[in-house]
Amino acid sequence: MRLRWVLLFITALVLLLTGISLYTRYLADRLLRQQTALVHLYAEALRYAAQAPEECLAEFFWEYVFPDRRAGSRLFLVPLVLVNEKGRVLSHNLHEILGEGPPIVDLQSALPLLHADTLTYPPVKVEFVPGRYLWIYYGEPLLLRQLRWMPLLSSVLILMVALVWVGLLYTAHRYNQGRLWVGLARETAHQLGTPLSGLVGAVDLLEEDAALLPKLLPRMKGDLKRLSEIADRFSKIGAQPQLRPEPLVPLVAEVVEYFRERFATRAMWRFIPPAQSEVRVPCNATLLRWTLENLLRNSLDALPPEGGTITVRLTLRPKEVWIDVEDTGKGIPPTEWEAVFRPGVSSKARGWGIGLSLARRVIETYHGGEIFVHRSVLGQGTVIRIRLPLERPQPFWLRTWRSVIGRFRRLGRLFSFALRQGWRFFRTFA
C-alpha cells in the first residue's frame, strides 16, 4: 500500500510539473502574440498620427501613444526603440519599463536592453511621411521574461516539498521497520518457546527414566513438527512464496477446529462455509494458515472475560472469495482501523503488535488480496475481512500501476463532473 501511494505521488508530481510547464508556455506564446500585434498597432498609429489633418487627432496620438510620453509608456509594456533611417534613436520607453539606466544614444546601445534578437522580433517598418521611413525595434516584455521562470520556480518549490515528504516517509519507514524487526524477534522467541520447553521437559524425564521413551516419543515428534512449521513460516517471510491452488474450505475449517479444541471454554466458535464446497484459491497454505491463526488469536484476546462468539464466514464472489473473521469483543475506534495494521500497534499490555502487520504483508504482497477492518462497533465487536482473488494474482508492480491508473481515472471523472456542473452554473447565472 505504501508503494502505491509513492507511485501515485510521483505520477501526480510529474503531471503537475508538466501541466505547469505547458500552461506557462501557452500563456507566454499568447502574451507574445498580443504584444507583437500591439507593436504593429503602434506602428499604424504613428503613421496615422503623422498624416492626420486635424491637430487634435495628432495631439491625441502624440500624447497617449508616443513612447516618450510617461503616461502612455506606463500602459505600453513592450520595450521598444524608434529609430530613423540613419539609425539614430528618436524615442524609446526603456527607462520607464526597465528602470533607470545609461542614456540611449544610438541603436547599438539600445539593442542589448531589449533582450531579443532581430530574427525572433523583426523590426517594424513605418512610412512616416511619403518616401521617408522609421523603424520600430521591440523586445520581450519584462512580464514575459518573468513568466518564463515560473516553471523552474514551481519545479524547485514542488521538489523541495517532495523531498521533505520523501524524507518523512523514509523516516517513518525506518521506524516501522525497526519496530517490525523487534516484534518479529519477539514473536520468533515466543513461538519457539513452546515446543522447545516441551522438548526440554521430555529430555529431563528421559534422563530420570529411559523407559518413558515410547510414551514421550509422539509428543516429541509433535514438538519437532511444530518447530519445523515455525521455521518454514519465518523463512517464507523474506522470500516470494510459491502459490498453488488449494482447497480453501478445509484449510479454514482446520484452523477453526484447532482453536475450538484448545479454547472451547473461552469462546463459542462458528464456521460458516459457502454454498459451494469446492473453492480453490492460489495461495501458500502455510502462510495463509498463519494469517488466520493471527486473526483468531487477536479476536480471542479482544473478548471480555466472560467469553463471547467468534465467527469465521466464507463468501464466494464472481472473481474473489471473502474470509470474514467476526468477534463480539470490545471493538476498534474508527480512527484506528488503519493503524492496527502498523508494526508495534497493540491493545495488549505485553503485545508487540506485528500479527496484523505480517497478515497484511502475507495477504496483499504475496497473495494479491486485501485485508482491512470491514466493520467495528465499540462494545459490540469487529469484523476483519480478507479478499483473495480466485485467479493467480498479477505481479505486484503491475497491480500497483493499475491501482494508480484507476485512482487517476476516478479523479478525472470527478474533475470532469465538477467542470460540467460549474459550466451549467455559469450558463444559468451569466
C-alpha positions in Angstrom: 0.0 0.0 0.0 2.8 2.4 0.8 4.4 1.7 -2.6 1.1 2.5 -4.3 1.0 5.9 -2.6 4.6 6.6 -3.5 3.9 5.8 -7.2 0.7 7.9 -7.1 2.6 10.8 -5.6 5.4 10.6 -8.2 2.9 10.4 -11.1 0.9 13.3 -9.7 4.1 15.3 -9.3 5.2 14.6 -12.9 1.8 15.5 -14.2 1.7 18.7 -12.2 5.1 19.9 -13.4 4.2 19.0 -17.0 0.9 20.9 -16.7 2.6 24.0 -15.2 5.2 24.0 -18.0 2.7 23.6 -20.8 0.3 26.2 -19.4 3.1 28.6 -18.8 4.3 28.1 -22.4 0.8 28.6 -23.6 0.5 31.9 -21.7 3.9 33.1 -22.9 3.0 32.4 -26.5 -0.3 34.1 -26.2 1.2 37.1 -24.5 3.9 37.3 -27.2 1.3 37.3 -30.0 -0.6 40.0 -28.2 2.4 42.2 -27.7 3.5 41.7 -31.3 0.1 42.8 -32.5 0.3 45.8 -30.2 3.6 46.8 -31.7 2.1 46.7 -35.2 -0.9 48.7 -34.0 1.5 51.2 -32.6 3.2 51.5 -35.9 -0.1 52.1 -37.6 -0.9 54.7 -35.0 2.4 56.6 -35.7 1.6 56.6 -39.4 -1.9 57.9 -39.0 -0.7 60.5 -36.5 1.9 61.9 -38.9 -0.7 62.1 -41.7 -3.7 63.3 -39.6 -5.1 66.6 -40.9 -6.7 67.5 -37.6 -4.4 68.9 -35.0 -6.4 67.4 -32.2 -6.1 63.9 -33.6 -2.4 64.3 -34.0 -2.1 65.7 -30.5 -4.0 62.7 -29.1 -1.7 60.2 -30.7 1.4 62.0 -29.7 0.2 62.4 -26.1 -1.0 58.8 -25.4 0.8 56.6 -27.9 4.2 58.1 -28.4 6.6 56.1 -26.1 8.4 59.1 -24.7 5.2 60.3 -23.0 5.3 58.9 -19.5 1.5 58.5 -19.1 1.4 56.4 -22.3 4.6 54.4 -21.7 3.2 53.0 -18.4 0.4 51.5 -20.4 2.7 50.3 -23.1 4.5 47.3 -21.6 6.6 46.3 -24.7 10.1 47.7 -24.6 10.7 49.4 -28.0 13.0 51.9 -29.7 12.0 54.2 -32.5 14.9 55.0 -34.9 15.2 56.8 -38.2 16.8 55.7 -41.4 20.2 56.7 -40.2 19.9 54.5 -37.1 19.5 57.4 -34.7 17.3 56.8 -31.7 14.3 59.2 -31.8 12.4 57.8 -28.9 12.2 54.9 -26.5 10.5 53.7 -23.4 13.3 51.5 -21.9 13.9 53.7 -18.9 10.2 53.7 -18.0 9.8 49.9 -18.3 13.2 48.5 -17.4 14.2 51.2 -14.9 16.8 54.0 -15.0 19.9 53.2 -16.8 22.6 54.7 -19.1 21.4 57.1 -21.7 20.3 55.7 -25.0 22.1 57.5 -27.8 22.2 55.0 -30.7 20.7 51.7 -31.8 23.7 49.6 -30.7 23.4 50.8 -27.1 19.6 50.1 -27.1 19.5 46.6 -28.6 21.1 44.8 -25.5 18.4 46.3 -23.3 15.7 44.8 -25.5 16.8 41.2 -24.6 15.8 40.0 -28.0 17.3 39.3 -31.4 16.0 40.7 -34.7 15.2 37.3 -36.0 12.7 36.5 -33.3 11.4 40.1 -33.1 11.9 41.6 -36.6 11.8 45.4 -36.6 8.6 47.0 -38.0 8.9 49.5 -40.8 6.7 52.6 -40.7 6.3 55.1 -43.6 6.3 58.2 -41.5 5.9 60.6 -44.5 5.8 59.7 -48.2 9.3 58.5 -49.1 10.7 58.5 -45.5 10.6 55.6 -43.1 11.0 54.9 -39.4 11.9 51.6 -37.7 10.5 50.2 -34.5 12.7 47.8 -32.7 11.0 45.9 -29.9 11.8 43.2 -27.5 10.5 40.8 -24.9 8.3 42.3 -22.2 9.6 42.1 -18.7 6.4 40.2 -17.7 7.1 37.6 -20.3 10.7 37.1 -19.2 9.4 36.7 -15.6 6.8 34.3 -16.7 9.4 32.0 -18.3 10.9 31.5 -14.9 7.6 30.2 -13.5 8.1 26.5 -14.4 11.6 26.4 -12.9 10.5 28.2 -9.7 7.4 25.9 -9.4 9.6 22.8 -10.0 12.0 23.9 -7.3 9.2 24.5 -4.8 7.4 21.3 -5.6 10.7 19.3 -5.5 11.5 20.8 -2.1 8.1 19.7 -0.8 8.6 16.3 -2.4 12.0 15.9 -0.7 10.5 16.8 2.7 7.7 14.3 2.1 10.0 11.5 1.0 12.3 12.2 4.0 9.4 12.0 6.4 8.2 8.8 4.6 11.7 7.3 4.8 12.0 8.1 8.5 8.6 6.6 9.2 9.5 3.6 7.2 12.8 3.1 9.1 10.9 3.5 12.4 8.3 0.9 11.4 11.0 -1.4 10.1 12.8 -1.3 13.4 9.6 -2.0 15.3 8.8 -4.8 12.9 12.2 -6.5 13.4 12.0 -6.2 17.2 8.5 -7.6 17.1 9.5 -10.3 14.7 12.3 -11.4 17.0 10.0 -11.5 20.0 7.4 -13.4 18.0 10.0 -15.9 16.9 11.2 -16.4 20.5 7.6 -16.7 21.7 6.7 -19.3 19.0 9.9 -21.3 19.5 9.5 -21.3 23.3 6.5 -23.6 23.5 7.9 -26.6 21.5 11.4 -26.1 22.9 10.1 -26.2 26.5 8.2 -29.4 25.7 11.4 -31.0 24.3 13.4 -29.8 27.3 10.8 -31.4 29.7 10.9 -34.6 27.7 14.7 -34.8 27.9 14.6 -34.3 31.6 12.1 -37.1 32.0 14.1 -39.4 29.9 17.2 -38.7 31.9 15.3 -39.8 35.0 13.6 -42.9 33.4 14.6 -44.0 29.9 11.6 -46.4 29.9 9.3 -43.4 29.2 10.7 -43.1 25.7 7.8 -44.9 23.9 5.3 -42.7 25.8 7.2 -39.4 25.2 8.2 -40.1 21.6 4.8 -39.0 20.0 4.9 -35.7 21.9 8.5 -35.1 21.0 7.7 -35.7 17.3 4.8 -33.3 17.6 7.1 -30.6 19.1 9.7 -31.2 16.3 6.9 -30.9 13.7 5.9 -27.6 15.3 9.5 -26.3 15.2 9.7 -27.3 11.5 6.4 -25.4 10.8 7.7 -22.3 12.6 11.0 -22.3 10.7 9.1 -22.8 7.4 6.8 -19.8 8.2 9.5 -17.4 9.0 11.7 -18.5 6.1 8.8 -17.6 3.7 8.5 -14.0 5.1 11.6 -12.7 3.3 11.1 -14.7 0.0 8.5 -14.8 -2.6 6.4 -17.9 -1.8 5.0 -20.3 -4.4 1.3 -20.1 -4.8 -0.6 -23.3 -5.6 -4.4 -23.9 -6.0 -5.5 -25.1 -2.6 -9.0 -26.1 -1.3 -9.9 -23.2 1.0 -12.8 -24.6 3.0 -10.9 -27.5 4.6 -7.9 -25.2 5.3 -10.0 -22.6 7.2 -12.0 -25.3 8.9 -8.8 -26.9 10.2 -7.6 -23.7 11.7 -11.0 -23.0 13.4 -11.2 -26.6 14.7 -7.6 -26.2 16.1 -8.8 -23.1 18.2 -12.1 -24.8 19.1 -10.3 -27.7 20.7 -7.9 -25.5 22.7 -10.1 -22.6 23.7 -13.6 -24.1 23.9 -14.2 -22.6 27.3 -13.2 -19.1 26.3 -15.4 -18.7 23.2 -18.1 -20.2 21.1 -16.6 -20.9 17.7 -18.7 -20.9 14.5 -17.6 -21.7 10.9 -19.9 -20.8 8.1 -18.7 -22.2 4.7 -20.1 -21.1 1.4 -22.7 -23.0 -0.5 -20.1 -24.3 -2.9 -18.0 -26.8 -1.0 -15.2 -26.8 -3.6 -13.4 -23.4 -3.5 -9.8 -23.3 -4.7 -7.6 -20.3 -4.5 -4.0 -19.8 -5.5 -2.2 -19.4 -2.1 0.5 -20.6 0.1 -1.2 -22.8 2.7 1.4 -22.3 5.4 1.3 -18.5 5.3 -2.5 -18.3 4.9 -2.9 -20.7 7.9 -0.6 -18.5 9.9 -2.5 -15.4 9.0 -5.8 -16.9 10.1 -4.2 -18.0 13.3 -3.1 -14.4 14.0 -6.6 -13.1 13.3 -8.3 -15.7 15.5 -5.8 -15.1 18.3 -6.5 -11.3 18.1 -10.2 -12.0 18.2 -9.8 -14.2 21.2 -7.8 -11.6 23.1 -10.5 -9.0 22.3 -13.3 -10.9 24.0 -14.4 -10.0 27.5 -13.5 -12.2 30.5 -16.9 -13.9 30.4 -16.3 -15.0 26.8 -18.0 -14.4 23.5 -18.5 -15.7 20.0 -16.0 -15.9 17.1 -17.4 -16.5 13.7 -15.5 -17.3 10.5 -17.5 -16.9 7.4 -16.6 -17.7 3.8 -18.4 -15.8 0.9 -17.8 -16.7 -2.7 -17.9 -13.8 -5.2 -17.6 -13.9 -9.0 -13.8 -13.1 -9.0 -12.8 -13.5 -5.4 -13.6 -15.0 -2.0 -14.1 -13.2 1.2 -13.0 -14.5 4.6 -14.7 -12.6 7.4 -13.4 -13.1 11.0 -16.0 -11.7 13.4 -15.9 -11.4 17.1 -18.1 -9.9 19.9 -15.2 -8.2 21.6 -14.5 -4.6 22.6 -14.3 -3.2 19.1 -11.9 -0.8 17.5 -12.3 3.0 17.3 -12.8 4.2 13.6 -9.6 6.3 13.9 -7.5 3.2 14.5 -8.9 1.0 11.7 -5.8 1.6 9.6 -3.4 2.0 12.5 -3.9 -1.6 13.8 -2.0 -2.9 10.7 1.1 -0.9 11.5 4.0 -2.6 13.3 4.1 -2.1 17.0 0.4 -1.2 17.4 -1.2 -3.4 20.0 -4.1 -3.1 22.5 -2.5 -5.8 24.8 -0.2 -4.7 27.6 2.5 -7.1 26.7 1.8 -7.4 23.0 4.3 -6.3 20.3 1.8 -5.7 17.5 3.2 -7.5 14.5 0.5 -10.1 13.9 -1.8 -7.9 11.7 1.3 -6.2 10.1 2.5 -9.6 8.9 -1.0 -10.6 8.0 -1.3 -7.6 5.7 2.1 -8.4 4.1 1.1 -12.0 3.5 -2.3 -11.2 2.0 -1.5 -8.1 0.0 2.1 -8.5 -1.1 2.2 -12.3 -1.6 -1.4 -13.2 -2.5 -2.5 -10.1 -4.3 -5.5 -9.7 -2.0 -6.7 -7.2 0.6 -7.2 -7.2 4.3 -8.9 -4.4 6.3 -11.3 -3.7 9.1 -14.7 -4.2 7.5 -16.9 -3.1 10.4 -16.3 -2.4 14.1 -18.5 -1.0 16.9 -17.2 -0.2 20.3 -18.5 -2.7 22.8 -20.1 -4.9 20.2 -17.3 -6.4 18.1 -15.2 -6.3 15.0 -15.2 -7.8 11.5 -11.9 -8.1 9.7 -12.3 -9.1 6.0 -9.8 -10.9 3.8 -10.3 -10.7 0.0 -8.5 -13.3 -2.0 -8.6 -13.5 -5.9 -9.8 -16.8 -7.4 -7.1 -16.5 -10.1 -3.4 -16.2 -9.7 -2.5 -12.6 -8.9 -0.6 -10.4 -11.3 2.9 -9.1 -10.5 3.0 -6.6 -7.6 4.3 -3.8 -9.8 1.6 -4.3 -12.3 -1.1 -4.3 -9.6 0.3 -1.2 -8.2 0.5 0.6 -11.6 -3.1 -0.4 -12.4 -4.2 0.8 -9.0 -2.6 4.2 -9.6 -4.2 4.4 -13.1 -7.6 3.6 -11.6 -7.2 6.3 -9.0 -6.4 8.9 -11.6 -9.4 7.7 -13.7 -11.7 8.3 -10.7 -10.1 11.7 -10.1 -10.5 12.5 -13.8 -14.2 11.6 -13.7 -14.7 13.7 -10.6 -12.9 16.7 -12.2 -15.0 16.3 -15.3 -18.2 16.3 -13.3 -17.1 19.4 -11.4 -16.3 21.2 -14.7 -19.7 20.3 -16.1 -21.5 21.5 -13.0 -19.6 24.7 -13.0 -20.3 25.3 -16.6 -24.0 24.8 -16.1 -24.0 27.1 -13.1 -22.2 29.8 -15.2 -24.6 29.5 -18.0 -27.6 29.7 -15.6 -26.5 32.9 -13.9 -24.3 34.6 -16.6 
